[in-house]
Amino acid sequence: MDTPSTRSLVFASLALLALLLASGIQPYDRLTWALEVLPVVIALPVLWATQRRFPLTTLLYLCIFLHGVVLMVGGAYTYARVPLGFQIAEVLGLQRNPYDKIGHFFQGFVPALVAREILIRGDHVRGRAMLTFLVVCIVLSISATYELAESAAALALGQGADEFLGTQGDPWDTQSDMFLALLGAVAALGLFRRLHDRQLGTAASRPPSP
């Protein structure tokens, strides 16, 4: 069935695949690239496998696409070497490349909308306050799990994980990463709640695909 969500997924998939190939031609560090783009490689088949019985909103497909771009750029350069990050650091007078913080902001922003969509469409929770609370809890759980995965990678790979961790000598890197994820979740809920609700209303009224 040709629907806006299907067209969005087709466009996003083709664009992500093209960017994935481009980012993997000459990455700064091949291992780092593989680790950073792994979520994209996992997400695309899952999105297609669930598209017919659980098509996501166009807003969510767009946000997933943007998050994928952030991950692939970080993988190609490593987060500490992304040119955009150096430009931001120069403008703001920062001592470190802040591109990884953009990644962690998206790590809260996009999962917040994913969790919100699943909870609403599955009718798993009643009440706006409880919905917001659970979405934020889910985002922080995902962020904490990712930090644990980074630590596991560092232990398993030794020096090969330095670029993946991207702490740049910041002893508070883990805490600031989780805080940025929290800010991302709050921003997503604050900025796009009404638009998300409208698209969810459209999705709810659309008959399921056979």
Buried (B, 14 or more C-beta within 10 A) or exposed (E): EEBBBBEBBBEBBEEBEEBBEEBBEEBBBEBBBBBBBEBBEEBBEEBEEEBEEBBBBBBBBBBBBBBBBBBBBBBBBBBBBBEEBBEBBEEEEEEBBBBBBBBBBBBBBBBBBBBBBBBBBEEEBEEEEEBBEBBBEBBBEBBBEBBEEBEEBBEEBEEBBBBBBBBEEBEEBBEBBBBBBBBBBBBBBEEBBEEBEEBBEBBEEEEEEE
